[in-house]
Structure formats: structure tokens, C-alpha cells
Amino acid sequence: MYPIDAVDEQTPQFRVRTSILHMLLAASTSWNPKPMLPTFGKPTRCPICSTTLPAPNSEESFCPRCSAHLWHVHFPSAGLRFLPTQPHRSLDEVLLDLAEPHAPDLVRLLRTPPEELNADPLDNIELHLHLLQELEHHLPELKS
């Protein structure tokens, strides 16, 4: 590999380095209030490397092949799906962000503090189940 100052501006190496630097600079200086939303993998597979994963025994798990830190969600029809975790965010926040374009009223209701809803725990479970059904209906990767 050539030192940076020895690379001619017309060479492909220079253009690639320059474009990579521009992308890194743009990514570091732009502010994005919501990180890019992840996608679910195929049933019982890692969404990163497609390795078949065993049934999880806790809320979070790791892929044995690529070491991805994963959440799992069991959908009523789509079955067990894995989702890459996101730093400083909960699974509920990510699911609500995924559902917001498709069911804004439901998301608004689920983001309301429980004490303001005056709902019992069974109502809360039903609302979360409805959220999962909305995601199954609208996200293409969850359709069979």
C-alpha cells in the first residue's frame, strides 16, 4: 500500500479513500435523533449471519457464529425472530419505532405512562400483542 502523499489524485485508490473519508465525515457530523431501525432475520436465524439459533433462555442472547448481541421476539404467526440490540435503547422502544408509521395511535397509547392509562396488566399484554400483530402485518420480513 502506498503512503497517502504518494497516491496520485487520479488513481482509483485515491478516489476510494476520498469517498470513504467523506462518508465517515458525513456520518460523524450529521445528527440523527433516531438510529437506523434494524430488521428481523428469518425464523430462528441470526439476522446478521443467518446461523440457526437455539431457543433463547433469557431476554438477550448472542449468536455463536458472529457474536451479535440479539433480542428475541415471538410473533403470533411469524414465530421466533431475532433482532440486533441497539445501544442505549430498549426492545420496547425499537418495536414502537418500527410500528409508528403503521399504527401511530397504538404507539401513542403504548408510550403513555401506565398510571395515566388506568389499565390493568392484562390490558397492557393485549396492547403489546396487538403491536406484534401490526408489525407482522406491515413488515415484509415477517410475512411468510
The 8 nearest C-alpha neighbors of each residue, nearest first, counted from 0:
[[1, 2, 3, 12, 6, 5, 13, 4],
 [2, 0, 5, 3, 6, 4, 12, 7],
 [1, 3, 5, 4, 0, 6, 7, 13],
 [2, 4, 5, 6, 1, 13, 7, 0],
 [3, 5, 2, 6, 7, 1, 8, 13],
 [6, 4, 2, 3, 1, 7, 8, 13],
 [7, 5, 4, 3, 13, 8, 1, 2],
 [6, 8, 9, 10, 5, 13, 4, 12],
 [9, 7, 13, 10, 6, 14, 11, 12],
 [8, 10, 7, 11, 13, 14, 6, 12],
 [9, 11, 12, 13, 7, 8, 14, 6],
 [10, 12, 14, 13, 15, 9, 8, 16],
 [13, 11, 15, 10, 14, 16, 6, 17],
 [14, 12, 16, 10, 11, 15, 8, 17],
 [13, 15, 17, 11, 12, 16, 18, 10],
 [16, 14, 18, 12, 17, 13, 11, 19],
 [17, 15, 19, 13, 14, 18, 20, 12],
 [16, 18, 14, 20, 15, 19, 13, 21],
 [17, 19, 21, 15, 20, 16, 14, 22],
 [20, 18, 22, 16, 21, 17, 15, 23],
 [19, 21, 17, 23, 18, 22, 24, 16],
 [20, 22, 18, 24, 19, 23, 25, 17],
 [23, 21, 25, 19, 24, 20, 26, 18],
 [24, 22, 26, 20, 25, 21, 27, 19],
 [23, 25, 21, 27, 22, 26, 20, 28],
 [24, 26, 22, 28, 23, 27, 29, 21],
 [27, 25, 23, 24, 29, 28, 22, 30],
 [26, 28, 24, 25, 29, 23, 30, 22],
 [29, 27, 25, 26, 24, 30, 23, 31],
 [30, 28, 26, 27, 25, 31, 24, 32],
 [31, 29, 32, 28, 27, 26, 33, 25],
 [30, 32, 33, 34, 29, 35, 26, 28],
 [33, 31, 30, 34, 35, 29, 36, 96],
 [34, 32, 31, 35, 36, 96, 30, 93],
 [35, 33, 36, 31, 32, 85, 37, 93],
 [34, 36, 37, 33, 31, 85, 38, 32],
 [35, 37, 34, 38, 97, 93, 96, 33],
 [38, 36, 35, 83, 82, 39, 93, 84],
 [37, 39, 82, 40, 36, 46, 140, 83],
 [40, 38, 82, 81, 46, 80, 140, 41],
 [41, 39, 46, 45, 44, 81, 80, 42],
 [40, 42, 44, 43, 80, 39, 46, 140],
 [41, 43, 80, 44, 79, 78, 40, 77],
 [42, 44, 52, 79, 80, 51, 41, 81],
 [45, 43, 51, 49, 50, 41, 52, 42],
 [44, 46, 49, 50, 47, 48, 40, 81],
 [40, 47, 45, 49, 39, 48, 44, 81],
 [48, 46, 45, 49, 67, 40, 65, 83],
 [47, 49, 50, 45, 46, 65, 64, 44],
 [50, 48, 45, 44, 46, 47, 51, 40],
 [51, 49, 45, 44, 48, 52, 64, 62],
 [52, 50, 44, 43, 49, 45, 53, 42],
 [51, 53, 44, 43, 50, 45, 54, 62],
 [54, 52, 55, 51, 43, 44, 56, 62],
 [53, 55, 56, 52, 43, 79, 71, 57],
 [56, 54, 57, 53, 60, 58, 59, 71],
 [55, 57, 54, 58, 60, 59, 53, 71],
 [58, 56, 59, 55, 60, 71, 70, 54],
 [57, 59, 70, 71, 60, 56, 55, 69],
 [60, 58, 70, 57, 69, 71, 61, 68],
 [59, 61, 69, 68, 70, 55, 57, 62],
 [60, 62, 68, 67, 66, 69, 63, 59],
 [61, 63, 66, 67, 64, 65, 45, 68],
 [64, 62, 66, 65, 61, 52, 67, 50],
 [63, 65, 62, 66, 50, 48, 67, 61],
 [64, 66, 67, 62, 63, 48, 47, 61],
 [67, 65, 62, 61, 63, 64, 68, 69],
 [68, 66, 62, 61, 65, 69, 83, 47],
 [67, 69, 61, 84, 83, 60, 66, 62],
 [70, 68, 83, 84, 60, 82, 59, 61],
 [69, 71, 59, 82, 81, 84, 83, 58],
 [70, 72, 81, 80, 82, 69, 73, 59],
 [73, 71, 80, 79, 74, 81, 70, 82],
 [72, 74, 79, 78, 80, 75, 71, 77],
 [73, 75, 78, 77, 76, 131, 72, 79],
 [74, 76, 77, 78, 73, 132, 131, 128],
 [77, 75, 78, 74, 135, 132, 73, 143],
 [78, 76, 74, 141, 75, 142, 79, 135],
 [79, 77, 74, 73, 76, 75, 80, 42],
 [78, 80, 73, 42, 43, 72, 74, 77],
 [81, 79, 42, 72, 71, 43, 39, 73],
 [80, 82, 71, 70, 39, 40, 69, 45],
 [81, 83, 39, 70, 69, 71, 84, 46],
 [84, 82, 69, 68, 70, 85, 37, 67],
 [83, 85, 69, 68, 70, 82, 86, 90],
 [84, 86, 88, 87, 83, 89, 90, 93],
 [85, 87, 88, 84, 89, 34, 83, 68],
 [86, 88, 85, 89, 84, 92, 90, 34],
 [89, 87, 86, 85, 92, 90, 93, 84],
 [88, 90, 92, 91, 93, 87, 85, 84],
 [89, 91, 93, 92, 94, 88, 70, 84],
 [90, 92, 94, 89, 93, 95, 88, 96],
 [93, 91, 95, 89, 90, 94, 96, 88],
 [92, 94, 96, 90, 95, 91, 97, 89],
 [95, 93, 97, 91, 96, 92, 90, 98],
 [94, 96, 98, 92, 97, 93, 106, 99],
 [95, 97, 93, 99, 94, 98, 92, 36],
 [96, 98, 94, 95, 99, 93, 36, 100],
 [99, 97, 95, 101, 96, 100, 102, 134],
 [98, 100, 103, 96, 102, 101, 97, 106],
 [101, 99, 98, 102, 103, 97, 96, 106],
 [100, 102, 99, 98, 103, 137, 133, 134],
 [101, 103, 99, 105, 104, 98, 100, 106],
 [104, 102, 99, 106, 105, 107, 100, 101],
 [105, 103, 107, 106, 102, 108, 99, 109],
 [104, 106, 108, 107, 102, 103, 109, 130],
 [105, 107, 109, 103, 108, 104, 99, 95],
 [108, 106, 104, 110, 105, 109, 103, 111],
 [107, 109, 105, 111, 106, 110, 104, 116],
 [110, 108, 106, 111, 107, 105, 126, 112],
 [111, 109, 107, 108, 106, 112, 95, 113],
 [110, 112, 108, 109, 113, 107, 115, 116],
 [111, 113, 115, 114, 110, 116, 109, 108],
 [114, 112, 116, 115, 111, 117, 118, 109],
 [113, 115, 116, 112, 117, 118, 111, 119],
 [116, 114, 113, 112, 117, 111, 118, 108],
 [117, 115, 113, 118, 114, 112, 111, 108],
 [116, 118, 115, 114, 113, 119, 112, 122],
 [119, 117, 116, 122, 120, 113, 123, 114],
 [118, 120, 122, 121, 123, 117, 113, 116],
 [121, 119, 123, 122, 124, 118, 125, 113],
 [120, 122, 124, 123, 119, 125, 118, 126],
 [123, 121, 125, 119, 120, 124, 118, 126],
 [122, 124, 120, 126, 121, 125, 127, 119],
 [125, 123, 121, 127, 126, 122, 128, 120],
 [124, 126, 128, 122, 123, 127, 129, 121],
 [125, 127, 129, 123, 128, 124, 122, 130],
 [128, 126, 130, 124, 129, 125, 123, 131],
 [129, 127, 125, 131, 130, 126, 124, 132],
 [128, 130, 132, 126, 127, 131, 125, 133],
 [131, 129, 127, 133, 128, 132, 126, 134],
 [132, 130, 134, 128, 133, 129, 74, 135],
 [131, 133, 129, 135, 134, 130, 136, 128],
 [134, 132, 130, 136, 131, 135, 129, 137],
 [133, 135, 131, 137, 136, 132, 138, 98],
 [136, 134, 132, 141, 133, 137, 138, 131],
 [135, 137, 133, 134, 132, 138, 142, 141],
 [138, 136, 134, 135, 133, 139, 101, 141],
 [137, 139, 140, 134, 141, 135, 136, 142],
 [138, 140, 141, 142, 137, 135, 136, 143],
 [139, 141, 138, 142, 39, 40, 41, 38],
 [142, 140, 135, 139, 138, 77, 143, 39],
 [141, 143, 139, 140, 135, 77, 138, 136],
 [142, 141, 77, 140, 139, 76, 135, 41]]
